[in-house]
Every structure is written in C-alpha cells, then in structure tokens.
Amino acid sequence: MFSCTSQIVKFASQTNNLNIILALGVVPAACALYSRFRLPESPRYAERVLKDLELTEMSKAYALGVNSQSSANLISSESMDQTKKLIDDRHHFRDFKIYFSRWRNLKVLIGTCSTWFLLDIAFYGLSLNQSIVISAIGFAPDAAKTSPWETLFKQALGNLIISLLGAISGYYVTVFTVERLGRKTIQIVGFTMETLLFIIVVAAFHPLKDRAVAAFVVMFVLIQFFFQFGANTTIFVIPAEVFPTRFHSTAHGLSAACGKAGAILVAFAFNILVNHEGKNGFLPQTLGIFADIQFIDLLLTKSLLPESKGLDLDYFEESEAEWRPKNQENHVVVNEYQTYH
C-alpha cells in the first residue's frame, strides 16, 4: 500500500499530472449533478409547494414503480414546465419571513443553525489538524529530530487508527440505532460525551503526554467515535425533517451554511490560537475551548430542537391558514408566461 502511495505521490508531483488528477475529481461530481437534474420532483413537493395534483399523482406513480418509464417522461416534461411558471403564492422570501416570525418555528431554525455552526468549529478544528495533535502528544516524532518518512508514517498510522476505530465505527453505530434511540437523543449523548472527553484530555494533557501516549490516542478515538455517534451524523438529519416541505430546503441550506462558516473560521484560527504561546503551547487550552463549545451545543440541542423519531414528515407540516395572516390573499398566477416577458 505504501509503495503504491509513494508512486502516486511521485506521479502527482509533476504539475501537469497533478492537474489531470485534480480534474478527474470533477467526473463523479458531474455524474451526480446530471443524475440529480434528471430526478423528478417528489410527490410531497408537488403537492405542498407546487400544488399540482396531476404532477403529484404522476410522482407517486413513478415512486411506486407504476408505469415508471412513461411517468418519468411525463414528470420530466411537467417539471420543466413548472420552472417557467408561478403557482399559487410563490413569494418565497416573504412567506419564509412570515413563517419564521413565530417563535416556535424560529427557535428550531436557530437551533439547527447554531448547533451546526458550533459543532463544525470543534469537529473541523480537531479533524483538519489531527496530524498536528498527533505530533503534539508525542505519537509522531518531530520531523526535525528524525526522518520525514518516519514522521509521516506515524501521523498516517495515528490518523488511520483514529478514523477506523473512532469515526467509521461511530457512524455505523448511529446508522443502526438512529431509529430506535432518536436523532435528538443521539445528539445529546454525543455532545455530553464530547464535553466530558475534552475535559478529561485537557485535565490530563501533560501526564498522558509524558507517561501514556497510547491512552491519549484512545481518548481521541473516543472523541471521534462520539462525533459520529452523535451530532456529526444527526446534524444533517434533523434539519431535513423538522421543517415543512415549503421551507425545508432553504432552512437546511441556512443551517449547513452556518456549519461551513464555523469550519472556515476554525480553519484559519486554529493554528494562530494553538501557537499563541509557542509551538503547540496553547493546545490544551484550545481543546478546553472545544469542551465549552460542545457544552453550549448540548444546551442548545436540549432547549431548541424537537425529536423527530417515529414521526411522519406530515407531523411538521403546517396548514398555511395557521401561519399566514388572514388578511393576506393568495395570488395565483394563471398566465405565468407574462411574468417572464
């Protein structure tokens, strides 16, 4: 394996070849994008947002495999037509503001955005800099004191151990238990354990570094395990389930954007913070900040987010009559082409 890796690195070291390798990454993304464009609208979206009963029935038939080919062709043409017209009241931003002006709806959006933002600070702060942490705790030797190959080998080995035993196993535990335990419960367990583990690592940082490096690695395995058997998995699921169809793509997108903002923030700030008092001199305190962040996430999850285990998506749907002001009329655009010309 290492021989193959070495050959790939040598091959990629040439500028032109590296460009080819990077360009190949576009292929699977382009295939996925094409496939997504070919997907018909879901029956729920056709019914709740487009309010097109004919398209809803065709979507249901396609989903159930009834006359799949003819349904797919009809849905494809109908979907293209839908992009050219406004059905019912499509002033989405205005409706979005009205819906989330109610505290019971707004608090859920605040919960998904804030927990994702804070989670990604801790998760990417550790994951993107795991090799730095592995070297700082003494598992991988300093490259200045030994060969670069030995340092890279130890860093790769440490990352492999932590990923295989921690991240991957935690993810699959979530997959097999999420319907029984619930999304919110798993997220609470994850944040609770992350808080405790980070506190232990901070409190025992120097004793573990000096006397028990293996125990240090075990702690980071557990941290990655509870990232995955916890919020780093459920944080994607909850926003996709707790908003009505009309708004859930926008709300999920806002939540994800907040998460990426946290990741970008920590990507720039981590090294500055860790090296504040010399090389890796502020690492224990940085991990302590992560403990604080996870605890805040725990409180936000418990107070703001609902549990969606065992609930149909219709549970989170609200009739427009419940949130739209009574004096606001629904505008149906019949001659949609005039809107565009």
N, C-alpha and C positions, 0 to 999 in steps of 0.2 A: 504493500500500500504506500509506504513512504517512498519507494523507488518511483512509483507512478506519479506521486505528488511532486517529487523532485523534477521529473521530466516535464510535467505540466508547467511548473514554475519557470523552467528554462525556456520552454516554448513560448510562454506568455511574456517573457522578459523582452522579447523583440517587439518594438512598437506596433508594427503592422499586425502581427499575430495577436497582440493584446486587443487591438481594435476589433479584430474578427471575433474573438472570444466574447467581448462585450456586446457586439452586435447580435450574436446568437441568442443572447438573453431576450431580445425583442420577439423572437419567434413564438415561444409559448404564450407570451402576453398578447400578441396579436391574435393567436388562435382563440384564446379565452375571450377577447373582446369581440371577435366575429361571432362566436357562439352566443355570447350574451345579447348581441343585437338581433339574433335570429329567434330568441325566446319570445313567446307571446306574453301579453300581459296576464297576470294572474287573475283568476275569477274574482277574488276579493277586491283587487284594484279596479277591475272593470265595473264591479257593482257599486263599490263605496265611493269611488272618486269620479270615474268617467260616467257612472250612472247609465250605462248602456246594457240593457237586459239581453239583447241579442248577442253582443260580444261576450257577456258573462256566460251565457249558455254554451257558446262555442268553446270558450276557455275551459269550462267544466268538462265538456266532451273530450277535448284534447288531453286534459289532465288525466281523465279516466281511461284514455286509450280508445275511445269510441270514434270510429271514422277518423283516425289520427291524422292521416295524410291530408284528406280534404279539409278537416278542421284546421290543420296547421296553415294551409294555404289561405283559407278564409280569414283566419285570425291575423296572418301576416298582412294581408291587404287592408283589413279593418284597422290594424294597429297603425299602419302608415297614414290612413285617413284621419285617425284620431289626433295625430300630431299636427294636423292642419286646422283643427277647429277647437273652439272653446265650448265645453259642455257644462251646463248649469253655471254655477258661480265659480270661476277659476282664478279669482284674485287671491292667489295662494298666500302671499305675504300678509295681506290684510287678515285673512282667516286665521293664519298662524298666530298673529298677534292677539286676536280675539280669544282664541282657544287657550293660549298660554297666559292670558291675563288673569285667569282663575288660579288661585294659589295651589289647589290640589293637583292641577296639571303642571304648573310651573315648577313646583318643588321636585317633581320627578325628573324634569329636564335638567334642573340644577344638580340633582343627584347624579345623573348619568355623566354630565359634563365634568363636574368637579372630581368625582371618583376616578374617572379615566385620566384626567389631567395629572392628578397626584400619583396614581398608580404608575404611569409611564415615567415619571421622574425617578421613582425608586427602581422600577424594573429595568429601564434602559440605562440608568446610572450605573447599575451593577453589571448588567449583561454586556453592554458595549465596552466596559472596562474590566471585564473579568480577568483578562490576562495580566493587567496591572495589579489587580488584587492578588492573584495567584503568586506573582513575583514578590509583592509586598509582604505576604505572610511567610515567605521563605520556601514555598513548594518548588518554585522555579528559581534557579540561581541567577545572580546578576550577570548579564552578558559581559560586563567589563572584567569579571573575575573568572570567567570560564569561556568555553567556545559558544558562539552564537547558536550553533546547531543544538547544543545541549539545552540552552535556554528555551529555544523554540519548541524542542521536543517535550520538555516538561510543561510548558504552557499549553501545548496542544493536548497532552495527556490529561492535565488538570481540567481543561475545558470539556474534554470527552467524558471524563468521569462524572463531572457535574451535570452535563447535558443528558447523558444516558440514564444515570441513576436518579437524577432530580427532575429535570424539565420534562423529559419524554414520559417517564412513569407517572408523574403528577397529572399530565394531560390525559392519559388514558384512564386513570382513576376517575377523573372528572367525567369523561365520556360515559363510563359505565354506571355512574352514581348520580348524575345530574337530575334525572327524572325522579329518583327516589328521595334524594336529600333536598333538592330545590336549588335554584340559582342563588337566591339571596343567602340561604344558609351556607352554601359552599363559599360564597364571597366573604361572609362574616368569619367563617373558620379560617380562610386564607389570611385575611388581614390580622386576625388575632394572633395566629401562629407567626406571621411575619414580624409583627411588633415584638413578640417575646424573643424570637430568634435573633433579631437585630440587637435587642438589648443585651442578650447573653454574649453575643460576639463583641459588642463594644466593651462590656464589663470585663471580659476575659481575653481581650485582644492580645496584650503583651504576654501573659502567661501561656496562652495557646501558641503564640508565635515562637516563644523560646523553648517550650517543652513538648508540645503536642501538635505538630503541624497537621498530622493526619486527622486529628479531631477537628481542626479548623476546616479542612476540606469537607468533612462530614457535615459540619454546620452549614456550609454553602450549598451542599447537596440538598439539605432540608429546606433551605431558603428557596432554592429553585423549585423544589417539589411543591411547596405551598404557594409559590407564584402561579403555578399551573393548576394545582388542585386548589384553586382559589380564584382571585379576581382576574388574572390574565386570560382566563378562559371565559368566565361568566360575564366579564365586562363587555364582550362583544354580543353576548346573547340577550342580556336584559334590555338594551335599547331597541332591539329588533322586535321585542314582544310587548312592551308596556305602553306603546303609543298607538293611537288609531291609524288605520291604513292611510288616511288622507295626509298625515303629517310624519309618519314614522321614518321615511327616508330622509327627510330634512332634519328631524331630531337626531336620528342615528348619525347623520353626517356631521352635525354640530358636535356631538359627543366625541366622535372619532377625531375631529379636528382639534378639539381640546386636548385629547390624548397625545396627538402628534406635536402639539405645541409644548407639552411637558417634556416629550422626548428630545425635541430640538433644544429646549432650554438646558437640560442636563447634559446634552452632548457638548455644549460649549462651556458649561460652568464646572463640570466635574473636575477636570484636570487643574483648573485655576484654584478651585476650592481645596482639593486634596494636597496640592503642593504649596499651600499658603504658608506653611511653616517648614519649608524644606521639602525634599523629595518624599512624597507619601507621608509627610509629617502630620497632616490633618485628616488622614484616612479614617481613624476610629471615630472622630467627631462627625465626619461625613456620613458614616454608617449610622451614627446616632440620629442624624437628621432624617435619614430614611425611616428609622423606627418611629419618629414623631409623625412623619407623613403617613405611614401605614395606620397609626392610631387614629389620626384625623379621618382617614378613609373609612375606618371601622365605624366611627360615629356617624359619618355621612350616610353610609350604607344602611345602618340601623334606623336612622331617623327619616330618610328621604325616599328610599327605594321600596317598591312593592315586591311581593313574591308572586311569580307567575307560574310556579309549578302546578301542573294539572289543570291549568286554566286554558280554555279555548281563546283564540285571539279575539273573538267577538266580545269577550269579557271587558276588554279595554276600548271597545268601540263606544262612541257616544253619538246619539242622535244629534243632528245639527240643531234641532229645536232646543236642546239642553244648553248649548253654549252660544248660539248665535242670537243677538238681540232681536226681540220680537218685531221691532220697527224696521228691521233691515230686510229688504226684499231680495229674493233670489233672482238673479238676472240670467236668463237663458239666451244664449246667442244662437239664433237659428241660422242666420245667414253668415256662417263663420268666415267665408272667404273674404267678406267685406272688411273683416278685422285686419287682414293681412295685405290688403291692396288699397 
